Amino acid sequence: MSDGFRITRLSGVTARLVAYDWPFPRDNAAAIADHWRARRARSPGMFDGTVLLGCACAVDCGIARVDLFPATYSSFIAYRDRGRAEGGVVNAFAAIVPWSADGAVLLGAMGAHTANAGQLYFPCGTPDLDDVRGDAVDLAGSAARELAEETGLTLPEGAATDWVLLEGQGQRAFLRPVRFPEAAEALCARIEAHRGRESEPELAGIHVARGAADPEAARMPGFVRAYLADVFGG
């Protein structure tokens, strides 16, 4: 356990799309609509599309097998912001953890127009229908896509394929640590160049973490702090 999160090392992750009867949207339709209007007033760029939420996860011989089901983004945001998971439904997502050649971890500062404005995250997003391949969900592809969209970085040749699962606070974060051949300063320059080419970049900036006792830790969600504490021995 670290910061309330259970940490499991994995050699692989598979995910599938399943049918799941989630009563929360039916039982809370009016509250969800009110909550969405309030969130949209603060962040007008938010879009109520379809996302995939986790309803089951089993780990066997180092392989995680995850069940995901479709839900509206507005119902997910209302459920998440309520601060308690029920019935085994969690925010299950994948992310690349960019490591620099000089031993730093890079985090993105979320833009003011996003649902997590100001927070420091690994480049990631809740999986959606673009990640579905038949009845499978490509979590590795989702993580690589989010990395490219937010930072402009693509995975280097021969990147490690091991994962770290952090479970807690209504989340299952499947993190894939990848070491890039450049030092942190060079990676930040590449990301800043990518941001400069975008009309509305998702990231407001880049933060370089070199230890668990980071001065910006208060801006990090729990799973990020837990990961940094684990890898840096905090």
Contacts in CASP RR format, 6 or more apart in sequence:
PFRMAT RR
TARGET T0000
AUTHOR 0000-0000-0000
METHOD contacts of the structure
MODEL  1
MSDGFRITRLSGVTARLVAYDWPFPRDNAAAIADHWRARRARSPGMFDGT
VLLGCACAVDCGIARVDLFPATYSSFIAYRDRGRAEGGVVNAFAAIVPWS
ADGAVLLGAMGAHTANAGQLYFPCGTPDLDDVRGDAVDLAGSAARELAEE
TGLTLPEGAATDWVLLEGQGQRAFLRPVRFPEAAEALCARIEAHRGRESE
PELAGIHVARGAADPEAARMPGFVRAYLADVFGG
1 7 0 8 1.000
2 226 0 8 1.000
2 227 0 8 1.000
2 229 0 8 1.000
2 230 0 8 1.000
3 222 0 8 1.000
3 225 0 8 1.000
3 226 0 8 1.000
3 229 0 8 1.000
4 168 0 8 1.000
4 169 0 8 1.000
4 226 0 8 1.000
5 166 0 8 1.000
5 167 0 8 1.000
5 168 0 8 1.000
5 169 0 8 1.000
5 222 0 8 1.000
5 223 0 8 1.000
5 226 0 8 1.000
6 166 0 8 1.000
6 167 0 8 1.000
6 168 0 8 1.000
7 164 0 8 1.000
7 165 0 8 1.000
7 166 0 8 1.000
7 226 0 8 1.000
7 227 0 8 1.000
7 230 0 8 1.000
8 59 0 8 1.000
8 62 0 8 1.000
8 64 0 8 1.000
8 164 0 8 1.000
8 165 0 8 1.000
8 167 0 8 1.000
9 62 0 8 1.000
9 162 0 8 1.000
9 163 0 8 1.000
9 164 0 8 1.000
9 165 0 8 1.000
10 59 0 8 1.000
10 62 0 8 1.000
10 63 0 8 1.000
10 64 0 8 1.000
10 162 0 8 1.000
10 163 0 8 1.000
10 164 0 8 1.000
10 165 0 8 1.000
10 174 0 8 1.000
11 62 0 8 1.000
11 63 0 8 1.000
11 161 0 8 1.000
11 162 0 8 1.000
11 163 0 8 1.000
12 62 0 8 1.000
12 63 0 8 1.000
12 64 0 8 1.000
12 161 0 8 1.000
12 162 0 8 1.000
12 163 0 8 1.000
13 63 0 8 1.000
13 64 0 8 1.000
13 66 0 8 1.000
13 94 0 8 1.000
13 139 0 8 1.000
13 140 0 8 1.000
13 163 0 8 1.000
13 165 0 8 1.000
13 174 0 8 1.000
14 63 0 8 1.000
14 64 0 8 1.000
14 65 0 8 1.000
14 66 0 8 1.000
14 136 0 8 1.000
15 65 0 8 1.000
15 66 0 8 1.000
15 67 0 8 1.000
15 68 0 8 1.000
15 92 0 8 1.000
15 127 0 8 1.000
15 136 0 8 1.000
15 137 0 8 1.000
15 138 0 8 1.000
15 139 0 8 1.000
16 65 0 8 1.000
16 66 0 8 1.000
16 67 0 8 1.000
16 68 0 8 1.000
16 135 0 8 1.000
16 136 0 8 1.000
16 137 0 8 1.000
17 52 0 8 1.000
17 68 0 8 1.000
17 69 0 8 1.000
17 70 0 8 1.000
17 132 0 8 1.000
17 134 0 8 1.000
17 135 0 8 1.000
17 136 0 8 1.000
17 137 0 8 1.000
18 55 0 8 1.000
18 56 0 8 1.000
18 67 0 8 1.000
18 68 0 8 1.000
18 69 0 8 1.000
19 69 0 8 1.000
20 55 0 8 1.000
20 67 0 8 1.000
20 69 0 8 1.000
22 53 0 8 1.000
22 55 0 8 1.000
22 69 0 8 1.000
22 71 0 8 1.000
22 89 0 8 1.000
24 75 0 8 1.000
24 79 0 8 1.000
24 86 0 8 1.000
24 89 0 8 1.000
25 32 0 8 1.000
25 71 0 8 1.000
25 72 0 8 1.000
25 75 0 8 1.000
28 75 0 8 1.000
28 78 0 8 1.000
31 78 0 8 1.000
32 74 0 8 1.000
32 75 0 8 1.000
32 78 0 8 1.000
33 74 0 8 1.000
35 74 0 8 1.000
35 77 0 8 1.000
35 78 0 8 1.000
35 81 0 8 1.000
36 48 0 8 1.000
36 74 0 8 1.000
36 77 0 8 1.000
36 78 0 8 1.000
39 46 0 8 1.000
39 77 0 8 1.000
39 81 0 8 1.000
39 115 0 8 1.000
40 46 0 8 1.000
43 112 0 8 1.000
43 113 0 8 1.000
43 114 0 8 1.000
43 115 0 8 1.000
43 117 0 8 1.000
44 113 0 8 1.000
45 113 0 8 1.000
46 73 0 8 1.000
46 77 0 8 1.000
46 113 0 8 1.000
46 114 0 8 1.000
46 115 0 8 1.000
47 73 0 8 1.000
48 72 0 8 1.000
48 73 0 8 1.000
48 74 0 8 1.000
49 72 0 8 1.000
49 73 0 8 1.000
49 128 0 8 1.000
50 70 0 8 1.000
50 71 0 8 1.000
50 72 0 8 1.000
50 73 0 8 1.000
50 128 0 8 1.000
50 129 0 8 1.000
51 70 0 8 1.000
51 71 0 8 1.000
51 72 0 8 1.000
51 73 0 8 1.000
51 76 0 8 1.000
51 126 0 8 1.000
51 127 0 8 1.000
51 128 0 8 1.000
52 68 0 8 1.000
52 69 0 8 1.000
52 70 0 8 1.000
52 71 0 8 1.000
52 92 0 8 1.000
52 126 0 8 1.000
52 127 0 8 1.000
52 128 0 8 1.000
52 129 0 8 1.000
52 131 0 8 1.000
52 132 0 8 1.000
52 137 0 8 1.000
53 68 0 8 1.000
53 69 0 8 1.000
53 71 0 8 1.000
53 76 0 8 1.000
53 89 0 8 1.000
53 90 0 8 1.000
53 91 0 8 1.000
53 92 0 8 1.000
53 126 0 8 1.000
54 66 0 8 1.000
54 67 0 8 1.000
54 68 0 8 1.000
54 69 0 8 1.000
54 88 0 8 1.000
54 89 0 8 1.000
54 90 0 8 1.000
54 91 0 8 1.000
54 92 0 8 1.000
54 172 0 8 1.000
55 67 0 8 1.000
55 68 0 8 1.000
55 69 0 8 1.000
55 88 0 8 1.000
55 89 0 8 1.000
55 90 0 8 1.000
56 66 0 8 1.000
56 67 0 8 1.000
56 88 0 8 1.000
57 64 0 8 1.000
57 65 0 8 1.000
57 66 0 8 1.000
57 67 0 8 1.000
57 92 0 8 1.000
57 167 0 8 1.000
57 172 0 8 1.000
58 64 0 8 1.000
58 65 0 8 1.000
59 65 0 8 1.000
59 165 0 8 1.000
64 163 0 8 1.000
64 165 0 8 1.000
64 174 0 8 1.000
66 92 0 8 1.000
66 137 0 8 1.000
66 139 0 8 1.000
66 172 0 8 1.000
66 174 0 8 1.000
68 92 0 8 1.000
68 127 0 8 1.000
68 137 0 8 1.000
70 129 0 8 1.000
73 126 0 8 1.000
76 91 0 8 1.000
76 126 0 8 1.000
77 115 0 8 1.000
79 89 0 8 1.000
80 91 0 8 1.000
80 170 0 8 1.000
83 170 0 8 1.000
84 170 0 8 1.000
85 170 0 8 1.000
90 170 0 8 1.000
90 171 0 8 1.000
90 172 0 8 1.000
91 126 0 8 1.000
91 170 0 8 1.000
91 171 0 8 1.000
91 172 0 8 1.000
92 127 0 8 1.000
92 171 0 8 1.000
92 172 0 8 1.000
92 174 0 8 1.000
93 124 0 8 1.000
93 125 0 8 1.000
93 126 0 8 1.000
93 127 0 8 1.000
93 139 0 8 1.000
93 142 0 8 1.000
93 171 0 8 1.000
93 172 0 8 1.000
93 173 0 8 1.000
93 174 0 8 1.000
94 124 0 8 1.000
94 127 0 8 1.000
94 139 0 8 1.000
94 140 0 8 1.000
94 141 0 8 1.000
94 142 0 8 1.000
94 143 0 8 1.000
94 174 0 8 1.000
94 175 0 8 1.000
94 176 0 8 1.000
95 121 0 8 1.000
95 122 0 8 1.000
95 123 0 8 1.000
95 124 0 8 1.000
95 125 0 8 1.000
95 143 0 8 1.000
95 146 0 8 1.000
95 147 0 8 1.000
95 173 0 8 1.000
95 174 0 8 1.000
95 175 0 8 1.000
95 176 0 8 1.000
96 122 0 8 1.000
96 123 0 8 1.000
96 124 0 8 1.000
96 143 0 8 1.000
96 144 0 8 1.000
96 146 0 8 1.000
96 147 0 8 1.000
96 155 0 8 1.000
96 175 0 8 1.000
96 176 0 8 1.000
96 178 0 8 1.000
97 105 0 8 1.000
97 122 0 8 1.000
97 164 0 8 1.000
97 175 0 8 1.000
97 176 0 8 1.000
97 177 0 8 1.000
97 178 0 8 1.000
97 227 0 8 1.000
98 105 0 8 1.000
98 106 0 8 1.000
98 122 0 8 1.000
98 123 0 8 1.000
98 147 0 8 1.000
98 151 0 8 1.000
98 153 0 8 1.000
98 178 0 8 1.000
98 180 0 8 1.000
98 187 0 8 1.000
99 105 0 8 1.000
99 106 0 8 1.000
99 177 0 8 1.000
99 178 0 8 1.000
99 179 0 8 1.000
99 180 0 8 1.000
100 106 0 8 1.000
100 179 0 8 1.000
100 180 0 8 1.000
100 182 0 8 1.000
100 183 0 8 1.000
100 184 0 8 1.000
100 187 0 8 1.000
100 208 0 8 1.000
101 179 0 8 1.000
101 180 0 8 1.000
101 181 0 8 1.000
101 182 0 8 1.000
101 183 0 8 1.000
102 183 0 8 1.000
102 184 0 8 1.000
103 184 0 8 1.000
103 210 0 8 1.000
104 184 0 8 1.000
104 208 0 8 1.000
104 209 0 8 1.000
104 210 0 8 1.000
105 208 0 8 1.000
105 209 0 8 1.000
105 210 0 8 1.000
105 228 0 8 1.000
105 231 0 8 1.000
106 151 0 8 1.000
106 184 0 8 1.000
106 187 0 8 1.000
106 188 0 8 1.000
106 191 0 8 1.000
106 206 0 8 1.000
106 207 0 8 1.000
106 208 0 8 1.000
106 209 0 8 1.000
107 120 0 8 1.000
107 121 0 8 1.000
107 122 0 8 1.000
107 206 0 8 1.000
107 207 0 8 1.000
107 208 0 8 1.000
107 209 0 8 1.000
107 220 0 8 1.000
107 224 0 8 1.000
108 120 0 8 1.000
108 121 0 8 1.000
108 122 0 8 1.000
108 123 0 8 1.000
108 150 0 8 1.000
108 151 0 8 1.000
108 203 0 8 1.000
108 205 0 8 1.000
108 206 0 8 1.000
108 207 0 8 1.000
109 118 0 8 1.000
109 119 0 8 1.000
109 120 0 8 1.000
109 203 0 8 1.000
109 204 0 8 1.000
109 205 0 8 1.000
109 206 0 8 1.000
109 207 0 8 1.000
109 219 0 8 1.000
110 116 0 8 1.000
110 117 0 8 1.000
110 118 0 8 1.000
110 119 0 8 1.000
110 120 0 8 1.000
110 121 0 8 1.000
110 202 0 8 1.000
110 203 0 8 1.000
110 204 0 8 1.000
111 117 0 8 1.000
111 118 0 8 1.000
111 201 0 8 1.000
111 202 0 8 1.000
111 203 0 8 1.000
111 204 0 8 1.000
112 118 0 8 1.000
112 204 0 8 1.000
113 200 0 8 1.000
114 202 0 8 1.000
116 221 0 8 1.000
118 204 0 8 1.000
118 219 0 8 1.000
119 219 0 8 1.000
119 220 0 8 1.000
119 221 0 8 1.000
120 207 0 8 1.000
120 216 0 8 1.000
120 219 0 8 1.000
120 220 0 8 1.000
120 224 0 8 1.000
121 220 0 8 1.000
121 221 0 8 1.000
121 224 0 8 1.000
122 175 0 8 1.000
122 224 0 8 1.000
123 146 0 8 1.000
123 147 0 8 1.000
123 149 0 8 1.000
123 150 0 8 1.000
123 151 0 8 1.000
123 203 0 8 1.000
124 143 0 8 1.000
124 146 0 8 1.000
124 173 0 8 1.000
125 142 0 8 1.000
125 146 0 8 1.000
127 137 0 8 1.000
127 139 0 8 1.000
127 142 0 8 1.000
130 145 0 8 1.000
131 137 0 8 1.000
131 138 0 8 1.000
131 139 0 8 1.000
131 141 0 8 1.000
131 142 0 8 1.000
131 145 0 8 1.000
132 138 0 8 1.000
139 174 0 8 1.000
140 161 0 8 1.000
140 176 0 8 1.000
143 174 0 8 1.000
143 176 0 8 1.000
144 154 0 8 1.000
144 155 0 8 1.000
147 153 0 8 1.000
147 154 0 8 1.000
147 155 0 8 1.000
148 154 0 8 1.000
149 202 0 8 1.000
150 201 0 8 1.000
150 202 0 8 1.000
150 203 0 8 1.000
151 190 0 8 1.000
151 191 0 8 1.000
151 194 0 8 1.000
151 203 0 8 1.000
151 206 0 8 1.000
152 190 0 8 1.000
152 191 0 8 1.000
152 194 0 8 1.000
153 180 0 8 1.000
153 187 0 8 1.000
153 190 0 8 1.000
153 191 0 8 1.000
153 194 0 8 1.000
155 178 0 8 1.000
156 178 0 8 1.000
156 179 0 8 1.000
156 180 0 8 1.000
156 181 0 8 1.000
159 178 0 8 1.000
159 179 0 8 1.000
160 176 0 8 1.000
160 177 0 8 1.000
160 178 0 8 1.000
160 179 0 8 1.000
161 176 0 8 1.000
162 176 0 8 1.000
162 177 0 8 1.000
163 174 0 8 1.000
163 175 0 8 1.000
163 176 0 8 1.000
164 174 0 8 1.000
164 175 0 8 1.000
164 176 0 8 1.000
164 177 0 8 1.000
164 227 0 8 1.000
164 230 0 8 1.000
165 172 0 8 1.000
165 173 0 8 1.000
165 174 0 8 1.000
165 175 0 8 1.000
166 172 0 8 1.000
166 173 0 8 1.000
166 175 0 8 1.000
166 223 0 8 1.000
166 226 0 8 1.000
166 227 0 8 1.000
167 173 0 8 1.000
168 223 0 8 1.000
169 221 0 8 1.000
169 222 0 8 1.000
169 223 0 8 1.000
171 223 0 8 1.000
173 223 0 8 1.000
173 227 0 8 1.000
175 223 0 8 1.000
175 227 0 8 1.000
177 231 0 8 1.000
180 187 0 8 1.000
182 190 0 8 1.000
184 208 0 8 1.000
188 206 0 8 1.000
188 208 0 8 1.000
191 203 0 8 1.000
191 205 0 8 1.000
191 206 0 8 1.000
192 205 0 8 1.000
192 206 0 8 1.000
194 201 0 8 1.000
195 201 0 8 1.000
195 203 0 8 1.000
195 205 0 8 1.000
207 216 0 8 1.000
209 216 0 8 1.000
209 228 0 8 1.000
210 232 0 8 1.000
211 228 0 8 1.000
211 232 0 8 1.000
211 234 0 8 1.000
212 225 0 8 1.000
212 228 0 8 1.000
212 229 0 8 1.000
212 232 0 8 1.000
212 233 0 8 1.000
212 234 0 8 1.000
213 234 0 8 1.000
214 220 0 8 1.000
214 228 0 8 1.000
217 225 0 8 1.000
217 228 0 8 1.000
220 228 0 8 1.000
228 234 0 8 1.000
END
